[in-house]
Amino acid sequence: MNVEHLIFDLDNTLYPSSGNMDKGITQRMMNFVASFFDVSYEEAVKIRAEHIRNFSTTLEWLRSEGLSDVESYFAAVHPPYEADELEENPSLRPFLESIRIPKIILTNAPSEHAERVLEKLRVRDLFTAVCDIRTSGLLGKPYPQAFRSALEKCGGTTENTLFIDDMKKYTDGFAALGGTAVLTGDKIGHALNPKSNAVAKEKPLRPGRTIRIPSVYDLPKLISELSLSN
């Protein structure tokens, strides 16, 4: 495989899920859910767990329950100070610079969150574009249109582009389009629900695949192995 483009997930892919930002996002999200349903925090966690597998994101689920003001959700979950929760990682920039392949971000968060994170990590200039959840009409990964929007933005195809994410249901979505997805990390979540509306309705011309690597920092080795397999 000739890898000519890279599509990176952002949260828990470019920085570890063990940090304070992941905890902060989760807490603010669950507070919003609790307020929306007028229940306790603990009950909100339970309700979300019962429903989320059928949806691509918490936002999609809440919209199905009647949420109309999505900007209020974004503002609550991703406040301006959120970047303060993120620790700088001096090894990230040289790692990304070592991979001399064009890169973009595909995130299910709003663009303002992505911009804050990339600036805090000091790597914004290494990505040619950010495709956020608004780009794909608020549906996001693993909906096919989210991946197609990203492919169009970077000028790639499923045959020459790697998609890197930490969530299995999202890598499943890219593989379902015939692409090669890279699943990284140890908190990969659940597989894509076959009954989900996000499942691609058309079969790809060639089967896709998902390759598991322990860490995003193992990506250069994988790219080399893929190029040698041609």
Order of alpha helices (4+ residues) and beta strands (2+ residues): beta-alpha-alpha-alpha-alpha-alpha-beta-alpha-beta-alpha-beta-alpha-beta-beta-alpha
